[in-house]
């Protein structure tokens, strides 16, 4: 059975990461996958190629509507003749769904939504969401949402609840696990003492991740606890980024803040942390929190998307855009006794193992694909 995945880009965001996880674990005896990126090759292009999956990038600029995208997708769909089309994120949902319907009335289309609808979104994004809400009545057979808040917010803007299904992100608990050797190696390479408390945020430098709030909270905690170390990992999180450097210059001692940019050794980075955090004001179902918890790293996150649902009682939740509250929660976590911390670490990993295992999630995708293809063929 041929599955065509259409995605807006192949950078390291949540949708792209989940797509790679899905492609790496799907049953290749039953499914033949191919991928189209509407924009460029992105950081995950080669990783998908290495899985043996056919992948191409159309090269269109991100965020600029172009009717030629639909024409290109129609040509590809006619050529590949997929049994099912899975689209990822709003622009791909709209363009990929429309192209599929113009080619075939019967090929099942599944949309994939990765966040909740919040006030203050950019005009272009909000416009596409509203267009999708109208088109959702007749284009997709099913709409996968990866968070409960995302489910509720999209119903409020007009998506049909009878088509929507929640499939949360899954996590590879064998790859993401506590590792004392990797913890020591990362800390040694960064010049961080083994007994220092380390707080890390893994997030590309995008507005919704709210790095200014992270850095403001870090400066607050730095005044109180100058021995705490902070790690930032993600696209554009480098010392060469002058805009980012200006946010913390003179407020956090330079040897306490480590800007690592893009890393390929994320399990090791996670294992080196004492606390993983997110300062976002907009999320869906954050992969980085689940990966950290799988490594026995407790989390503190803002109350957006399904962060609170994912963390449960194994960490702390604070309001978004509130640096003081974030710094206070970090401080509380850093002052836990060894016994309480050990209990929280074990609870975090157990929660991921029991409720969000990757293979359970992959199975749900595959079962949905099979049911829709079978219904079409019957």
PELINNOR-V19319 format. One record per helix or strand of 2 or more residues. SS is the DSSP state (hx for helix, st for strand). FROM is the first residue (numbers start at 0). LEN is the number of residues. If there is no record, write none. Layout:
BEGIN
<<SS	FROM	LEN> <SS	FROM	LEN>>
END
This chain:
BEGIN
<<st	1	6> <hx	13	12> <st	31	6> <hx	44	6> <st	53	4> <hx	66	14> <st	83	5> <hx	89	14> <st	107	6> <hx	122	13> <st	141	4> <hx	147	9> <hx	160	3> <st	163	3> <hx	179	11> <st	197	5> <hx	206	3> <hx	210	14> <st	228	5> <hx	241	7> <st	256	5> <hx	265	6> <st	274	4> <hx	286	8> <st	298	4> <hx	306	5> <st	315	3> <hx	322	12> <hx	337	18> <hx	357	20>>
END
